[in-house]
Amino acid sequence: MNGWSDAEWLTLQLGSVWVVSALVGRARLDELEEAAFWRSVDDAPQDSPLGWQLMRAMTLNREWLLDAFELDNRSIVSGLNEVASLLERVAPEVSRDTRECMLRVGAGLARARGPFGQRISDQDSLTLQLLAQLLETADETASDNPLNAAAAI
């Protein structure tokens, strides 16, 4: 677990749940949304060691993870900011891959919600873009800032 405390590891596991909660607009998933969520967790790419560990832990904690989420008092923005802060501890490529794992879980649910279960709606696509920005580490946010560019604006 890369030296994470139990609370930090739970926060990382809840990252994907905050993503899907933002998409559906509530903390509790209905039966179909929950099934799509777990399918997306199972289908998440396994090429990132931390992402794989995270998805595996979520699967092993399937019995109680969503209940723990409902009991968590953090807002979506606060929770995702904490996830981004935790991801600052690992190498940038590990952070990026782990963030992509979380967002792919959201994209899987968004696709299931979209037209004919095949496409992500425009609204969900925009929401996923916003969530990706919330999950950026401070260094990534600073490097993406046009005010920090070497060229004149």
Secondary structure, DSSP 8 states (H G I E B T S, - for coil): -TT--HHHHHHHHHHHHHHHHHHHTSSS--HHHHHHHHHHHHHS---SHHHHHHHHHHHHTTTTHHHHHHH----HHHHHHHHHHHHTTS-HHHHHHHHHHHHHHHHHHHHHHSGGGTS--HHHHHHHHHHHHHTS-HHHHHHH-GGG-SS--
